[in-house]
Amino acid sequence: MRIDDRMRAEMLKKLSSPQAYKNEQMLRQAAQKFEAMFLSMMLNEMRKGVMKSSLIPKGPGHDMVMNLLDQEMAKAWASQGGIGIADTIFQQLKELEG
């Protein structure tokens, strides 16, 4: 497919608009949130596979605290690049947006 100068100018105009930049930021943020949610679920399931120990007794609220820890670790992980899910989702959504 050959892109002529007129089409190239239209694409550049579309990409350089403030609305396009805002949409791009929103798409990236949504993709990162999805990756963080996925990573949190993955960490939670991995934690279930760890053998239980009586060395450190579980107090009330232990599971809730561990879930919160998993969520925060997943957010940090996703914001630093994660495992690439957010980038892939972002590219796919960007292509769909046109």
Beta strands, then each sheet from edge to edge (+ up, - down):
end
